[in-house]
């Protein structure tokens, strides 16, 4: 639980600097709801909590790195 909170802080701060607060809020809600729905459909053992949004933010950060890869050279 504590590790998930730390991950949300780290990933959230990085993504919020790029997206802005309103887009980050929408992105967090979409990843949380979408991840929970996907977990419910894909498995009969689903969990309730912020893990879906945390993994969504990690995927968003990976996508951000993929699109901005040329800026790191």
Biopython code that builds the backbone (N, CA, C, O; Angstrom):
import numpy as np
from Bio.PDB.StructureBuilder import StructureBuilder

atoms = [
    (1, "UNK", "N", (0.818, -1.186, 0.000)),
    (1, "UNK", "CA", (0.000, 0.000, 0.000)),
    (1, "UNK", "C", (0.865, 1.254, 0.000)),
    (1, "UNK", "O", (0.598, 2.197, -0.744)),
    (2, "UNK", "N", (1.891, 1.265, 0.826)),
    (2, "UNK", "CA", (2.765, 2.425, 0.880)),
    (2, "UNK", "C", (3.566, 2.576, -0.410)),
    (2, "UNK", "O", (3.789, 3.692, -0.879)),
    (3, "UNK", "N", (3.995, 1.462, -0.977)),
    (3, "UNK", "CA", (4.743, 1.509, -2.233)),
    (3, "UNK", "C", (3.867, 2.031, -3.368)),
    (3, "UNK", "O", (4.345, 2.773, -4.225)),
    (4, "UNK", "N", (2.589, 1.649, -3.383)),
    (4, "UNK", "CA", (1.665, 2.172, -4.389)),
    (4, "UNK", "C", (1.480, 3.675, -4.268)),
    (4, "UNK", "O", (1.375, 4.375, -5.276)),
    (5, "UNK", "N", (1.440, 4.175, -3.035)),
    (5, "UNK", "CA", (1.323, 5.617, -2.817)),
    (5, "UNK", "C", (2.554, 6.354, -3.323)),
    (5, "UNK", "O", (2.437, 7.402, -3.958)),
    (6, "UNK", "N", (3.723, 5.814, -3.045)),
    (6, "UNK", "CA", (4.965, 6.428, -3.525)),
    (6, "UNK", "C", (5.021, 6.415, -5.045)),
    (6, "UNK", "O", (5.426, 7.400, -5.663)),
    (7, "UNK", "N", (4.617, 5.304, -5.648)),
    (7, "UNK", "CA", (4.611, 5.222, -7.115)),
    (7, "UNK", "C", (3.638, 6.232, -7.719)),
    (7, "UNK", "O", (3.938, 6.838, -8.748)),
    (8, "UNK", "N", (2.480, 6.418, -7.092)),
    (8, "UNK", "CA", (1.528, 7.394, -7.605)),
    (8, "UNK", "C", (2.083, 8.803, -7.502)),
    (8, "UNK", "O", (1.882, 9.608, -8.412)),
    (9, "UNK", "N", (2.769, 9.119, -6.427)),
    (9, "UNK", "CA", (3.376, 10.436, -6.294)),
    (9, "UNK", "C", (4.425, 10.678, -7.371)),
    (9, "UNK", "O", (4.421, 11.719, -8.029)),
    (10, "UNK", "N", (5.312, 9.724, -7.548)),
    (10, "UNK", "CA", (6.398, 9.884, -8.516)),
    (10, "UNK", "C", (5.855, 9.981, -9.938)),
    (10, "UNK", "O", (6.169, 10.924, -10.665)),
    (11, "UNK", "N", (5.043, 9.007, -10.331)),
    (11, "UNK", "CA", (4.508, 9.007, -11.693)),
    (11, "UNK", "C", (3.557, 10.178, -11.911)),
    (11, "UNK", "O", (3.544, 10.780, -12.984)),
    (12, "UNK", "N", (2.768, 10.498, -10.903)),
    (12, "UNK", "CA", (1.819, 11.600, -11.033)),
    (12, "UNK", "C", (2.499, 12.942, -11.222)),
    (12, "UNK", "O", (2.074, 13.743, -12.054)),
    (13, "UNK", "N", (3.554, 13.194, -10.454)),
    (13, "UNK", "CA", (4.251, 14.473, -10.582)),
    (13, "UNK", "C", (4.922, 14.613, -11.952)),
    (13, "UNK", "O", (4.911, 15.689, -12.550)),
    (14, "UNK", "N", (5.505, 13.518, -12.439)),
    (14, "UNK", "CA", (6.167, 13.560, -13.748)),
    (14, "UNK", "C", (5.148, 13.822, -14.850)),
    (14, "UNK", "O", (5.365, 14.677, -15.709)),
    (15, "UNK", "N", (4.039, 13.089, -14.827)),
    (15, "UNK", "CA", (3.037, 13.256, -15.879)),
    (15, "UNK", "C", (2.289, 14.583, -15.761)),
    (15, "UNK", "O", (1.916, 15.173, -16.775)),
    (16, "UNK", "N", (2.069, 15.052, -14.542)),
    (16, "UNK", "CA", (1.327, 16.304, -14.383)),
    (16, "UNK", "C", (2.111, 17.492, -14.909)),
    (16, "UNK", "O", (1.514, 18.454, -15.391)),
    (17, "UNK", "N", (3.439, 17.450, -14.827)),
    (17, "UNK", "CA", (4.246, 18.527, -15.397)),
    (17, "UNK", "C", (4.060, 18.622, -16.905)),
    (17, "UNK", "O", (4.099, 19.714, -17.470)),
    (18, "UNK", "N", (3.860, 17.486, -17.553)),
    (18, "UNK", "CA", (3.703, 17.479, -19.004)),
    (18, "UNK", "C", (2.251, 17.700, -19.426)),
    (18, "UNK", "O", (1.990, 18.432, -20.380)),
    (19, "UNK", "N", (1.304, 17.074, -18.725)),
    (19, "UNK", "CA", (-0.094, 17.140, -19.135)),
    (19, "UNK", "C", (-0.844, 18.356, -18.600)),
    (19, "UNK", "O", (-1.741, 18.874, -19.266)),
    (20, "UNK", "N", (-0.489, 18.805, -17.425)),
    (20, "UNK", "CA", (-1.264, 19.836, -16.767)),
    (20, "UNK", "C", (-2.252, 19.190, -15.799)),
    (20, "UNK", "O", (-2.535, 17.996, -15.905)),
    (21, "UNK", "N", (-2.773, 19.966, -14.866)),
    (21, "UNK", "CA", (-3.614, 19.364, -13.823)),
    (21, "UNK", "C", (-4.947, 18.809, -14.319)),
    (21, "UNK", "O", (-5.369, 17.748, -13.860)),
    (22, "UNK", "N", (-5.614, 19.487, -15.233)),
    (22, "UNK", "CA", (-6.923, 19.018, -15.692)),
    (22, "UNK", "C", (-6.797, 17.757, -16.538)),
    (22, "UNK", "O", (-7.553, 16.805, -16.344)),
    (23, "UNK", "N", (-5.860, 17.741, -17.465)),
    (23, "UNK", "CA", (-5.653, 16.548, -18.288)),
    (23, "UNK", "C", (-5.165, 15.377, -17.447)),
    (23, "UNK", "O", (-5.513, 14.226, -17.712)),
    (24, "UNK", "N", (-4.358, 15.674, -16.434)),
    (24, "UNK", "CA", (-3.894, 14.609, -15.550)),
    (24, "UNK", "C", (-5.057, 14.010, -14.771)),
    (24, "UNK", "O", (-5.112, 12.795, -14.582)),
    (25, "UNK", "N", (-5.967, 14.828, -14.326)),
    (25, "UNK", "CA", (-7.146, 14.340, -13.619)),
    (25, "UNK", "C", (-7.984, 13.436, -14.513)),
    (25, "UNK", "O", (-8.408, 12.360, -14.092)),
    (26, "UNK", "N", (-8.220, 13.869, -15.731)),
    (26, "UNK", "CA", (-9.000, 13.063, -16.677)),
    (26, "UNK", "C", (-8.262, 11.768, -17.007)),
    (26, "UNK", "O", (-8.875, 10.701, -17.050)),
    (27, "UNK", "N", (-6.963, 11.851, -17.238)),
    (27, "UNK", "CA", (-6.154, 10.664, -17.544)),
    (27, "UNK", "C", (-6.180, 9.682, -16.381)),
    (27, "UNK", "O", (-6.307, 8.477, -16.598)),
    (28, "UNK", "N", (-6.060, 10.177, -15.147)),
    (28, "UNK", "CA", (-6.065, 9.313, -13.964)),
    (28, "UNK", "C", (-7.411, 8.621, -13.806)),
    (28, "UNK", "O", (-7.464, 7.429, -13.504)),
    (29, "UNK", "N", (-8.496, 9.357, -14.008)),
    (29, "UNK", "CA", (-9.820, 8.758, -13.890)),
    (29, "UNK", "C", (-10.072, 7.715, -14.976)),
    (29, "UNK", "O", (-10.623, 6.649, -14.700)),
    (30, "UNK", "N", (-9.669, 8.021, -16.208)),
    (30, "UNK", "CA", (-9.874, 7.074, -17.305)),
    (30, "UNK", "C", (-9.063, 5.804, -17.089)),
    (30, "UNK", "O", (-9.574, 4.705, -17.302)),
    (31, "UNK", "N", (-7.802, 5.938, -16.668)),
    (31, "UNK", "CA", (-6.989, 4.745, -16.454)),
    (31, "UNK", "C", (-7.486, 3.939, -15.259)),
    (31, "UNK", "O", (-7.448, 2.709, -15.283)),
    (32, "UNK", "N", (-7.946, 4.612, -14.229)),
    (32, "UNK", "CA", (-8.462, 3.894, -13.066)),
    (32, "UNK", "C", (-9.731, 3.127, -13.374)),
    (32, "UNK", "O", (-9.849, 1.948, -13.039)),
    (33, "UNK", "N", (-10.674, 3.788, -14.008)),
    (33, "UNK", "CA", (-11.938, 3.132, -14.345)),
    (33, "UNK", "C", (-11.725, 2.068, -15.419)),
    (33, "UNK", "O", (-12.257, 0.963, -15.316)),
    (34, "UNK", "N", (-10.952, 2.399, -16.445)),
    (34, "UNK", "CA", (-10.698, 1.437, -17.517)),
    (34, "UNK", "C", (-9.922, 0.226, -17.044)),
    (34, "UNK", "O", (-10.220, -0.896, -17.453)),
    (35, "UNK", "N", (-8.939, 0.430, -16.196)),
    (35, "UNK", "CA", (-8.172, -0.693, -15.680)),
    (35, "UNK", "C", (-8.998, -1.603, -14.790)),
    (35, "UNK", "O", (-8.859, -2.825, -14.839)),
    (36, "UNK", "N", (-9.861, -1.004, -13.975)),
    (36, "UNK", "CA", (-10.727, -1.809, -13.120)),
    (36, "UNK", "C", (-11.735, -2.592, -13.945)),
    (36, "UNK", "O", (-11.989, -3.763, -13.660)),
    (37, "UNK", "N", (-12.316, -1.964, -14.966)),
    (37, "UNK", "CA", (-13.249, -2.673, -15.840)),
    (37, "UNK", "C", (-12.554, -3.793, -16.602)),
    (37, "UNK", "O", (-13.111, -4.880, -16.751)),
    (38, "UNK", "N", (-11.359, -3.539, -17.080)),
    (38, "UNK", "CA", (-10.623, -4.567, -17.811)),
    (38, "UNK", "C", (-10.268, -5.734, -16.898)),
    (38, "UNK", "O", (-10.355, -6.892, -17.305)),
    (39, "UNK", "N", (-9.875, -5.437, -15.681)),
    (39, "UNK", "CA", (-9.579, -6.503, -14.731)),
    (39, "UNK", "C", (-10.801, -7.318, -14.369)),
    (39, "UNK", "O", (-10.707, -8.524, -14.140)),
    (40, "UNK", "N", (-11.951, -6.660, -14.317)),
    (40, "UNK", "CA", (-13.199, -7.363, -14.013)),
    (40, "UNK", "C", (-13.599, -8.281, -15.164)),
    (40, "UNK", "O", (-14.063, -9.398, -14.935)),
    (41, "UNK", "N", (-13.424, -7.817, -16.391)),
    (41, "UNK", "CA", (-13.802, -8.613, -17.557)),
    (41, "UNK", "C", (-12.810, -9.759, -17.784)),
    (41, "UNK", "O", (-13.208, -10.862, -18.157)),
    (42, "UNK", "N", (-11.529, -9.496, -17.559)),
    (42, "UNK", "CA", (-10.498, -10.473, -17.889)),
    (42, "UNK", "C", (-10.362, -11.582, -16.850)),
    (42, "UNK", "O", (-9.899, -12.676, -17.171)),
    (43, "UNK", "N", (-10.759, -11.311, -15.612)),
    (43, "UNK", "CA", (-10.548, -12.303, -14.567)),
    (43, "UNK", "C", (-11.721, -12.295, -13.596)),
    (43, "UNK", "O", (-12.362, -11.265, -13.387)),
    (44, "UNK", "N", (-11.994, -13.446, -13.008)),
    (44, "UNK", "CA", (-13.055, -13.495, -12.010)),
    (44, "UNK", "C", (-12.570, -13.018, -10.649)),
    (44, "UNK", "O", (-13.382, -12.747, -9.764)),
    (45, "UNK", "N", (-11.251, -12.911, -10.467)),
    (45, "UNK", "CA", (-10.678, -12.416, -9.212)),
    (45, "UNK", "C", (-10.152, -11.002, -9.437)),
    (45, "UNK", "O", (-8.991, -10.822, -9.806)),
    (46, "UNK", "N", (-10.985, -10.016, -9.219)),
    (46, "UNK", "CA", (-10.569, -8.639, -9.425)),
    (46, "UNK", "C", (-10.314, -7.977, -8.082)),
    (46, "UNK", "O", (-10.837, -8.410, -7.055)),
    (47, "UNK", "N", (-9.513, -6.932, -8.099)),
    (47, "UNK", "CA", (-9.177, -6.199, -6.887)),
    (47, "UNK", "C", (-9.704, -4.778, -7.003)),
    (47, "UNK", "O", (-9.818, -4.228, -8.099)),
    (48, "UNK", "N", (-10.016, -4.205, -5.874)),
    (48, "UNK", "CA", (-10.480, -2.828, -5.830)),
    (48, "UNK", "C", (-9.370, -1.992, -5.221)),
    (48, "UNK", "O", (-8.835, -2.335, -4.167)),
    (49, "UNK", "N", (-9.026, -0.905, -5.878)),
    (49, "UNK", "CA", (-7.981, -0.044, -5.352)),
    (49, "UNK", "C", (-7.332, 0.765, -6.456)),
    (49, "UNK", "O", (-7.775, 0.743, -7.604)),
    (50, "UNK", "N", (-6.284, 1.475, -6.097)),
    (50, "UNK", "CA", (-5.639, 2.375, -7.054)),
    (50, "UNK", "C", (-4.605, 1.718, -7.959)),
    (50, "UNK", "O", (-3.917, 2.411, -8.708)),
    (51, "UNK", "N", (-4.483, 0.394, -7.903)),
    (51, "UNK", "CA", (-3.445, -0.255, -8.703)),
    (51, "UNK", "C", (-3.656, -0.077, -10.199)),
    (51, "UNK", "O", (-2.691, 0.065, -10.949)),
    (52, "UNK", "N", (-4.896, -0.084, -10.632)),
    (52, "UNK", "CA", (-5.164, 0.087, -12.068)),
    (52, "UNK", "C", (-4.721, 1.459, -12.544)),
    (52, "UNK", "O", (-4.148, 1.581, -13.627)),
    (53, "UNK", "N", (-4.974, 2.486, -11.759)),
    (53, "UNK", "CA", (-4.550, 3.838, -12.140)),
    (53, "UNK", "C", (-3.035, 3.972, -12.087)),
    (53, "UNK", "O", (-2.448, 4.683, -12.902)),
    (54, "UNK", "N", (-2.394, 3.294, -11.134)),
    (54, "UNK", "CA", (-0.932, 3.346, -11.046)),
    (54, "UNK", "C", (-0.302, 2.714, -12.281)),
    (54, "UNK", "O", (0.630, 3.273, -12.858)),
    (55, "UNK", "N", (-0.806, 1.552, -12.690)),
    (55, "UNK", "CA", (-0.286, 0.920, -13.906)),
    (55, "UNK", "C", (-0.624, 1.738, -15.143)),
    (55, "UNK", "O", (0.154, 1.761, -16.097)),
    (56, "UNK", "N", (-1.767, 2.408, -15.144)),
    (56, "UNK", "CA", (-2.111, 3.294, -16.254)),
    (56, "UNK", "C", (-1.168, 4.474, -16.353)),
    (56, "UNK", "O", (-0.793, 4.880, -17.454)),
    (57, "UNK", "N", (-0.779, 5.033, -15.213)),
    (57, "UNK", "CA", (0.180, 6.138, -15.227)),
    (57, "UNK", "C", (1.547, 5.665, -15.680)),
    (57, "UNK", "O", (2.251, 6.392, -16.381)),
    (58, "UNK", "N", (1.942, 4.443, -15.287)),
    (58, "UNK", "CA", (3.212, 3.894, -15.754)),
    (58, "UNK", "C", (3.187, 3.690, -17.267)),
    (58, "UNK", "O", (4.173, 3.975, -17.947)),
    (59, "UNK", "N", (2.073, 3.204, -17.795)),
    (59, "UNK", "CA", (1.948, 3.040, -19.247)),
    (59, "UNK", "C", (1.949, 4.390, -19.948)),
    (59, "UNK", "O", (2.516, 4.527, -21.032)),
    (60, "UNK", "N", (1.320, 5.385, -19.340)),
    (60, "UNK", "CA", (1.341, 6.728, -19.917)),
    (60, "UNK", "C", (2.738, 7.318, -19.948)),
    (60, "UNK", "O", (3.102, 8.006, -20.902)),
    (61, "UNK", "N", (3.524, 7.053, -18.911)),
    (61, "UNK", "CA", (4.899, 7.538, -18.888)),
    (61, "UNK", "C", (5.753, 6.840, -19.936)),
    (61, "UNK", "O", (6.607, 7.470, -20.559)),
    (62, "UNK", "N", (5.530, 5.544, -20.138)),
    (62, "UNK", "CA", (6.244, 4.821, -21.188)),
    (62, "UNK", "C", (5.869, 5.373, -22.557)),
    (62, "UNK", "O", (6.732, 5.537, -23.419)),
    (63, "UNK", "N", (4.579, 5.661, -22.760)),
    (63, "UNK", "CA", (4.152, 6.281, -24.018)),
    (63, "UNK", "C", (4.747, 7.661, -24.211)),
    (63, "UNK", "O", (5.112, 8.034, -25.326)),
    (64, "UNK", "N", (4.848, 8.423, -23.128)),
    (64, "UNK", "CA", (5.450, 9.763, -23.212)),
    (64, "UNK", "C", (6.914, 9.664, -23.621)),
    (64, "UNK", "O", (7.384, 10.447, -24.447)),
    (65, "UNK", "N", (7.647, 8.689, -23.038)),
    (65, "UNK", "CA", (9.039, 8.481, -23.434)),
    (65, "UNK", "C", (9.136, 8.051, -24.890)),
    (65, "UNK", "O", (10.052, 8.478, -25.593)),
    (66, "UNK", "N", (8.210, 7.212, -25.361)),
    (66, "UNK", "CA", (8.257, 6.743, -26.742)),
    (66, "UNK", "C", (8.032, 7.891, -27.727)),
    (66, "UNK", "O", (8.697, 7.950, -28.761)),
    (67, "UNK", "N", (7.108, 8.800, -27.423)),
    (67, "UNK", "CA", (6.843, 9.903, -28.332)),
    (67, "UNK", "C", (7.903, 10.993, -28.261)),
    (67, "UNK", "O", (8.106, 11.708, -29.242)),
    (68, "UNK", "N", (8.581, 11.140, -27.132)),
    (68, "UNK", "CA", (9.569, 12.204, -26.971)),
    (68, "UNK", "C", (10.997, 11.652, -26.940)),
    (68, "UNK", "O", (11.890, 12.259, -26.351)),
    (69, "UNK", "N", (11.200, 10.511, -27.571)),
    (69, "UNK", "CA", (12.506, 9.859, -27.529)),
    (69, "UNK", "C", (13.595, 10.714, -28.162)),
    (69, "UNK", "O", (14.731, 10.699, -27.688)),
    (70, "UNK", "N", (13.286, 11.448, -29.202)),
    (70, "UNK", "CA", (14.299, 12.245, -29.894)),
    (70, "UNK", "C", (14.774, 13.424, -29.038)),
    (70, "UNK", "O", (15.864, 13.943, -29.282)),
    (71, "UNK", "N", (14.010, 13.854, -28.066)),
    (71, "UNK", "CA", (14.422, 14.971, -27.204)),
    (71, "UNK", "C", (15.491, 14.564, -26.195)),
    (71, "UNK", "O", (16.106, 15.440, -25.587)),
    (72, "UNK", "N", (15.736, 13.283, -25.996)),
    (72, "UNK", "CA", (16.707, 12.821, -25.015)),
    (72, "UNK", "C", (18.097, 12.646, -25.588)),
    (72, "UNK", "O", (19.025, 12.315, -24.849)),
    (73, "UNK", "N", (18.268, 12.858, -26.875)),
    (73, "UNK", "CA", (19.588, 12.653, -27.503)),
    (73, "UNK", "C", (20.488, 13.848, -27.276)),
    (73, "UNK", "O", (21.632, 13.854, -27.730)),
]
sb = StructureBuilder()
sb.init_structure("model")
sb.init_model(0)
sb.init_chain("A")
sb.init_seg("    ")
for serial, (resi, resn, name, xyz) in enumerate(atoms, 1):
    if name == "N":
        sb.init_residue(resn, " ", resi, " ")
    sb.init_atom(name, np.array(xyz, "f"), 0.0, 1.0, " ", f" {name:<3s}", serial, name[0])
structure = sb.get_structure()
